Amino acid sequence: GYVTINGEVYPSKVWKSGLPYSNAPRWEIEWGTDLVQTASSAVITSANAHFEDYGIKAGDDFWILDGDNAGQYIVYTVDSNTQITLTETLDSNDSSNSYIVGSNYIDVRTDDNDYIRGLGENSNRLLIFKLLSLHKYNGSSLVEVTGAPGTSSHRSIVNVGGYTLYFHGSEPKTTGIYLFNGLESVKISKLIQPYIDGISASMYPSIVGWQEGDWYRCYVGDISNPQRNISVSKAVISYNVSSNKFSIDPINKTIKCSTKFLEDNQLKTFLGDDNGEVFYTPNGYNYDGDPIPWAMETGPIYPEGSELNLRFTRIQVIGRDARSVRVRYKLYNSPLNIDTQWQPLDDLENDKTELRVPSNHRQGCGINIRLEDNSNRENSLSIEKITIFYEIISSRTK
């Protein structure tokens, strides 16, 4: 959460701890409401303060928040736990005033009406995420990453290898998954934008990310995009940083948080759900006992371009360990419209299976093939080749 001092919240400051004091972090900051000041003197006192204990030092900012002497000053010397000398004298006698003293913090664009959403780390730099901006801090200077949005969910920030990945949710054009490589942040989810568009805006602050090997995974809740006939319940979007591949899959849990924990000399990833249960991942081949559904699509294929009207006759699939995989299809421009529903073909039975396209629904310019299955065993299948057989019916001449 954000630091609250004397009832005031500071959502655009990052506070740094100093060396421990009395077995607890020392934040090198002190505040109170009992400040005593004397006119024409630079000495101030606070009976309940711990200036020395808390690491206040010469050069720190000293803010008097109310009264006749309200303003910003600089610490000249720390005389004791309860007394400080400033670099300038004060104008008036005053007492029982509120104050803050210390400088062990970073101001992160306090004038943009935005606030810090999360922290990360990359290349020995602290990453500071607001909603609309990303900043990196090297211990002495703060630099904003040009053109990079921040995050809407601090739980989505995950490091995979040398990359930091996170989810940003605001306006549709910028909403998506981003990858920061130490220099710049790039939106990597453009290829699956219809799925991103189907994420509810109410989920943007609650998206949870985690790492599994080279995979970045994030739970995004239900995905619904009726215009693109997309519906995935309790969806997890996965991205492989090595192969640049995406996968969108359902899961039967509502994930609320993730963490890593060293157990039996292994760094393990654990997920927490909305029922207070904790799950270890990846482990086994099911979702807490339920089979795992999966699906893949070829995307629209126009064998002769969109100018030729075709009659699709057969679909041949060559694969390994793919028995019982279901095959469906959609026709594109059949003759003018795109199918809104997937049409069933049949299940794969052999390493090479040919499926006939129903005679009452086989005409179009293009076709999209979908393979799907539910499995509670190790997924070792491999689809090596899909061949589409067709006849040319007619073509456009102008």
C-alpha positions as CSV (number, residue, x, y, z in Angstrom):
1,G,0.0,0.0,0.0
2,Y,0.9,3.7,0.0
3,V,2.7,5.5,2.8
4,T,0.2,7.5,4.9
5,I,1.7,10.2,7.1
6,N,-0.5,12.3,9.5
7,G,-3.5,11.1,7.5
8,E,-2.0,12.2,4.1
9,V,-1.5,9.5,1.4
10,Y,1.5,9.7,-0.9
11,P,0.7,7.6,-4.0
12,S,3.5,9.0,-6.2
13,K,6.4,8.4,-3.9
14,V,8.6,5.4,-3.6
15,W,10.2,5.0,-0.1
16,K,13.6,3.4,0.3
17,S,14.7,1.7,3.6
18,G,18.0,2.4,5.2
19,L,20.0,0.0,7.4
20,P,17.9,-1.9,10.0
21,Y,17.3,-0.5,13.4
22,S,16.2,-2.6,16.4
23,N,15.7,-5.6,14.0
24,A,13.3,-3.6,11.9
25,P,13.6,-1.7,8.6
26,R,14.6,2.0,9.1
27,W,12.9,4.2,6.5
28,E,15.0,7.3,7.4
29,I,11.9,9.4,7.8
30,E,10.2,10.9,10.8
31,W,7.0,12.9,11.3
32,G,4.9,14.2,14.1
33,T,2.4,16.8,15.3
34,D,4.3,18.4,18.2
35,L,6.9,20.6,16.5
36,V,8.1,23.6,18.6
37,Q,9.7,26.6,16.8
38,T,11.2,29.8,18.0
39,A,11.3,33.1,16.1
40,S,14.8,34.1,14.8
41,S,16.1,30.6,15.6
42,A,16.9,27.7,13.3
43,V,16.5,25.2,16.1
44,I,13.3,23.1,16.2
45,T,12.3,20.3,18.7
46,S,9.8,17.4,18.8
47,A,9.5,15.7,22.1
48,N,8.3,12.4,20.6
49,A,10.7,12.2,17.7
50,H,13.6,9.8,17.0
51,F,15.6,11.8,14.6
52,E,18.9,10.0,15.2
53,D,17.4,6.6,15.6
54,Y,15.6,6.8,12.3
55,G,18.6,8.0,10.4
56,I,17.7,11.6,9.7
57,K,20.8,13.4,8.4
58,A,22.1,16.8,7.2
59,G,20.7,17.8,3.8
60,D,17.3,16.1,4.3
61,D,14.1,17.9,3.5
62,F,12.2,19.2,6.4
63,W,8.5,20.1,5.8
64,I,6.5,22.2,8.3
65,L,3.0,21.4,7.2
66,D,1.0,24.1,9.0
67,G,1.2,27.2,11.1
68,D,3.0,30.5,10.5
69,N,6.3,28.9,9.5
70,A,4.8,26.4,7.0
71,G,7.1,25.5,4.1
72,Q,10.1,23.5,3.0
73,Y,13.4,23.7,4.8
74,I,16.8,21.8,4.9
75,V,18.4,20.0,7.8
76,Y,21.7,21.6,8.8
77,T,22.5,19.3,11.8
78,V,20.8,16.6,13.8
79,D,21.5,17.6,17.4
80,S,19.7,14.8,19.2
81,N,16.8,12.4,18.9
82,T,14.4,15.3,19.6
83,Q,16.3,18.4,18.2
84,I,17.3,19.6,14.7
85,T,19.0,22.7,13.5
86,L,17.8,24.0,10.1
87,T,19.8,25.9,7.5
88,E,17.7,29.1,8.1
89,T,16.0,30.8,10.9
90,L,12.2,30.8,11.4
91,D,10.0,33.9,11.4
92,S,7.6,33.1,14.2
93,N,7.1,31.3,17.5
94,D,4.8,28.3,17.1
95,S,4.1,24.9,18.5
96,S,2.0,21.8,18.1
97,N,2.6,21.8,14.3
98,S,2.7,18.9,11.9
99,Y,6.0,18.1,10.1
100,I,7.8,15.5,7.9
101,V,11.6,15.2,7.7
102,G,13.6,12.8,5.5
103,S,14.8,12.4,1.9
104,N,14.9,8.6,1.4
105,Y,12.2,8.6,-1.3
106,I,11.7,9.1,-5.0
107,D,9.1,11.4,-6.4
108,V,7.5,9.9,-9.5
109,R,5.7,12.6,-11.6
110,T,3.6,13.9,-8.8
111,D,1.8,16.3,-11.2
112,D,0.1,13.8,-13.7
113,N,-3.0,12.8,-11.6
114,D,-1.8,9.2,-11.9
115,Y,-0.4,7.0,-9.1
116,I,2.0,4.1,-8.7
117,R,0.4,0.7,-9.4
118,G,3.4,-1.6,-8.9
119,L,7.1,-2.2,-8.8
120,G,9.4,-4.5,-10.7
121,E,13.1,-5.1,-11.4
122,N,15.1,-5.5,-14.6
123,S,18.8,-5.3,-15.3
124,N,19.5,-4.1,-11.7
125,R,17.1,-1.3,-12.2
126,L,14.0,-0.7,-10.1
127,L,10.9,-0.4,-12.4
128,I,8.1,1.8,-11.2
129,F,4.7,1.4,-12.9
130,K,2.0,3.9,-13.0
131,L,-1.0,3.3,-15.1
132,L,0.1,5.4,-18.0
133,S,3.9,5.5,-17.6
134,L,6.8,3.3,-16.8
135,H,10.0,4.6,-15.0
136,K,13.3,3.0,-14.1
137,Y,15.6,4.0,-11.2
138,N,19.3,3.1,-10.9
139,G,19.8,4.2,-7.3
140,S,20.6,7.8,-8.2
141,S,18.4,9.0,-11.1
142,L,14.9,8.3,-12.3
143,V,14.2,8.0,-16.1
144,E,10.8,7.6,-17.8
145,V,10.7,4.9,-20.5
146,T,9.7,6.8,-23.6
147,G,6.3,5.8,-25.0
148,A,5.8,2.9,-22.5
149,P,2.5,2.6,-20.6
150,G,2.5,1.2,-17.1
151,T,0.3,-1.4,-15.7
152,S,-3.3,-1.6,-14.4
153,S,-2.4,-4.7,-12.2
154,H,0.7,-5.0,-10.1
155,R,0.1,-8.8,-9.9
156,S,0.6,-9.1,-13.6
157,I,4.3,-8.0,-13.5
158,V,6.5,-11.0,-14.0
159,N,10.2,-11.5,-15.1
160,V,10.9,-14.3,-17.6
161,G,14.6,-14.5,-18.4
162,G,15.9,-11.0,-19.1
163,Y,12.4,-9.6,-19.9
164,T,9.7,-8.0,-17.7
165,L,6.2,-8.7,-18.9
166,Y,3.0,-7.1,-17.7
167,F,-0.6,-6.3,-18.6
168,H,-1.8,-2.8,-19.3
169,G,-5.6,-2.0,-19.4
170,S,-7.0,1.4,-20.2
171,E,-8.3,2.5,-23.7
172,P,-8.8,-0.3,-26.3
173,K,-5.9,0.8,-28.5
174,T,-3.3,0.4,-25.8
175,T,-4.8,-2.4,-23.7
176,G,-2.7,-5.6,-24.0
177,I,0.4,-7.5,-22.8
178,Y,3.7,-5.7,-22.9
179,L,7.3,-6.8,-22.8
180,F,10.1,-4.6,-21.4
181,N,13.6,-5.6,-22.5
182,G,15.6,-3.2,-20.3
183,L,15.4,-0.3,-22.9
184,E,11.9,-0.2,-24.3
185,S,8.5,-1.6,-23.8
186,V,6.7,-3.3,-26.7
187,K,3.1,-4.4,-27.0
188,I,3.4,-8.1,-27.9
189,S,-0.3,-9.1,-27.9
190,K,-1.4,-7.5,-31.2
191,L,-1.7,-11.0,-32.8
192,I,-4.4,-11.9,-30.3
193,Q,-6.1,-8.5,-30.1
194,P,-9.7,-9.9,-30.6
195,Y,-9.1,-11.9,-27.4
196,I,-7.7,-8.9,-25.6
197,D,-10.7,-6.9,-26.6
198,G,-12.9,-9.5,-25.0
199,I,-11.4,-9.1,-21.5
200,S,-13.8,-7.2,-19.2
201,A,-12.5,-3.8,-18.1
202,S,-13.4,-4.7,-14.5
203,M,-10.7,-7.3,-14.6
204,Y,-7.9,-4.9,-15.6
205,P,-6.8,-4.2,-11.9
206,S,-7.0,-7.9,-11.0
207,I,-5.1,-9.7,-13.7
208,V,-2.5,-12.2,-12.2
209,G,0.7,-13.3,-13.9
210,W,3.3,-16.0,-13.3
211,Q,6.2,-17.8,-14.9
212,E,6.5,-21.4,-16.1
213,G,9.8,-21.9,-17.8
214,D,9.9,-19.7,-20.9
215,W,6.2,-19.1,-20.6
216,Y,4.5,-15.9,-19.2
217,R,1.0,-16.7,-18.1
218,C,-1.7,-14.4,-16.9
219,Y,-5.2,-15.1,-15.7
220,V,-7.7,-12.6,-17.3
221,G,-11.1,-13.9,-16.2
222,D,-13.8,-14.6,-18.8
223,I,-13.1,-13.5,-22.4
224,S,-16.2,-12.6,-24.5
225,N,-16.1,-11.0,-27.9
226,P,-19.4,-11.9,-29.7
227,Q,-18.4,-10.0,-32.9
228,R,-15.5,-12.4,-33.4
229,N,-17.4,-15.4,-31.9
230,I,-14.9,-15.7,-29.1
231,S,-15.8,-17.0,-25.7
232,V,-13.4,-18.5,-23.1
233,S,-14.3,-19.0,-19.5
234,K,-11.7,-18.3,-16.8
235,A,-9.0,-17.8,-19.4
236,V,-5.3,-17.9,-19.1
237,I,-3.3,-16.1,-21.8
238,S,0.2,-17.6,-22.2
239,Y,3.2,-16.2,-24.2
240,N,6.5,-18.0,-24.9
241,V,9.4,-15.6,-24.9
242,S,11.6,-18.0,-26.9
243,S,9.2,-19.0,-29.7
244,N,7.0,-15.9,-29.7
245,K,3.9,-18.0,-29.5
246,F,0.6,-17.4,-27.8
247,S,-1.9,-19.8,-26.3
248,I,-5.3,-19.0,-24.8
249,D,-6.8,-21.6,-22.6
250,P,-9.6,-22.1,-20.0
251,I,-8.8,-23.0,-16.4
252,N,-11.4,-24.1,-13.8
253,K,-10.1,-21.7,-11.1
254,T,-10.4,-18.0,-10.4
255,I,-6.8,-17.1,-9.8
256,K,-6.3,-14.2,-7.3
257,C,-2.5,-14.3,-6.7
258,S,0.8,-16.0,-7.5
259,T,4.1,-16.4,-5.7
260,K,7.4,-18.3,-5.9
261,F,8.7,-20.3,-2.9
262,L,11.9,-22.3,-2.4
263,E,10.9,-25.8,-1.4
264,D,13.1,-28.9,-1.3
265,N,15.8,-26.8,-3.1
266,Q,13.4,-26.1,-5.9
267,L,12.0,-22.7,-6.8
268,K,8.3,-23.5,-7.2
269,T,5.3,-21.4,-8.4
270,F,2.1,-21.4,-6.4
271,L,-1.3,-20.0,-7.3
272,G,-4.1,-18.9,-4.9
273,D,-7.8,-18.9,-5.9
274,D,-10.9,-17.2,-4.6
275,N,-11.7,-20.1,-2.3
276,G,-8.5,-19.8,-0.3
277,E,-7.0,-22.9,-2.0
278,V,-3.3,-23.0,-3.1
279,F,-2.1,-24.9,-6.1
280,Y,1.4,-25.8,-7.3
281,T,2.1,-25.3,-11.0
282,P,3.1,-26.8,-13.3
283,N,2.3,-30.2,-11.9
284,G,0.4,-33.1,-13.5
285,Y,-1.9,-33.1,-16.5
286,N,-5.2,-31.9,-15.1
287,Y,-6.8,-28.9,-13.4
288,D,-7.3,-30.1,-9.8
289,G,-8.7,-33.4,-11.2
290,D,-10.6,-32.0,-14.2
291,P,-9.3,-32.7,-17.8
292,I,-7.6,-29.8,-19.5
293,P,-9.3,-28.5,-22.6
294,W,-7.2,-27.2,-25.5
295,A,-7.7,-26.0,-29.0
296,M,-5.7,-24.7,-32.0
297,E,-6.8,-23.0,-35.2
298,T,-5.1,-22.6,-38.5
299,G,-6.6,-19.2,-39.1
300,P,-8.4,-18.3,-42.4
301,I,-6.9,-20.0,-45.4
302,Y,-7.7,-18.8,-48.9
303,P,-6.1,-21.5,-51.2
304,E,-6.8,-19.5,-54.4
305,G,-7.3,-16.1,-53.0
306,S,-10.6,-14.4,-52.2
307,E,-11.5,-14.0,-55.9
308,L,-12.2,-17.7,-56.5
309,N,-15.3,-19.6,-55.2
310,L,-14.3,-23.1,-54.1
311,R,-16.0,-26.4,-53.2
312,F,-14.1,-27.9,-50.2
313,T,-14.3,-31.7,-50.3
314,R,-11.8,-33.3,-47.8
315,I,-9.5,-32.3,-45.0
316,Q,-6.4,-34.5,-44.4
317,V,-4.6,-34.3,-41.1
318,I,-1.3,-36.0,-40.4
319,G,-0.2,-36.2,-36.8
320,R,1.3,-38.3,-34.0
321,D,-0.5,-39.3,-30.8
322,A,-3.6,-37.3,-32.0
323,R,-6.3,-40.0,-31.8
324,S,-9.7,-38.7,-30.7
325,V,-8.8,-35.0,-31.4
326,R,-12.0,-33.3,-32.7
327,V,-11.9,-31.4,-36.0
328,R,-14.2,-28.5,-36.8
329,Y,-14.2,-25.9,-39.5
330,K,-15.6,-22.5,-40.6
331,L,-16.2,-21.3,-44.2
332,Y,-15.2,-17.8,-45.2
333,N,-17.2,-15.9,-47.9
334,S,-19.7,-18.8,-48.3
335,P,-20.5,-17.2,-50.7
336,L,-20.6,-13.7,-49.0
337,N,-20.6,-14.2,-45.3
338,I,-18.3,-15.8,-42.7
339,D,-19.6,-18.7,-40.5
340,T,-20.4,-17.6,-37.0
341,Q,-20.3,-21.1,-35.6
342,W,-17.8,-23.9,-35.9
343,Q,-19.1,-26.8,-38.0
344,P,-18.3,-30.4,-36.8
345,L,-16.3,-32.8,-39.0
346,D,-15.1,-35.9,-37.0
347,D,-12.4,-37.2,-34.7
348,L,-8.9,-38.2,-35.8
349,E,-8.5,-41.9,-35.8
350,N,-5.1,-42.6,-37.3
351,D,-1.8,-40.9,-37.9
352,K,-3.2,-39.9,-41.2
353,T,-7.0,-39.2,-41.3
354,E,-9.1,-37.9,-44.1
355,L,-12.4,-36.2,-43.2
356,R,-15.1,-35.4,-45.8
357,V,-16.6,-31.9,-45.7
358,P,-20.5,-32.2,-45.6
359,S,-22.0,-31.7,-49.0
360,N,-24.6,-29.3,-47.7
361,H,-21.9,-26.9,-46.3
362,R,-18.7,-26.9,-48.4
363,Q,-18.8,-23.8,-50.6
364,G,-16.7,-20.7,-49.9
365,C,-13.5,-18.8,-50.7
366,G,-11.7,-19.7,-47.5
367,I,-11.7,-22.1,-44.6
368,N,-10.4,-22.2,-41.0
369,I,-9.6,-25.5,-39.3
370,R,-9.9,-26.0,-35.6
371,L,-8.5,-29.0,-33.6
372,E,-9.7,-29.5,-30.0
373,D,-9.7,-32.0,-27.2
374,N,-10.0,-32.5,-23.4
375,S,-7.2,-34.4,-21.8
376,N,-5.9,-35.5,-18.4
377,R,-2.7,-37.1,-19.7
378,E,0.6,-35.7,-20.9
379,N,0.1,-33.8,-24.1
380,S,2.6,-35.3,-26.5
381,L,0.6,-35.0,-29.7
382,S,2.1,-33.4,-32.8
383,I,0.2,-32.1,-35.8
384,E,2.6,-32.3,-38.7
385,K,0.5,-31.4,-41.7
386,I,-3.0,-30.3,-42.7
387,T,-4.0,-30.7,-46.4
388,I,-7.2,-29.1,-47.8
389,F,-8.8,-30.6,-50.9
390,Y,-11.1,-28.5,-53.0
391,E,-12.5,-27.8,-56.5
392,I,-12.8,-24.4,-58.2
393,I,-16.4,-23.5,-58.9
394,S,-16.2,-20.0,-60.3
395,S,-14.0,-16.9,-60.4
396,R,-14.5,-13.1,-60.6
397,T,-13.6,-11.6,-63.9
398,K,-13.9,-7.9,-62.9
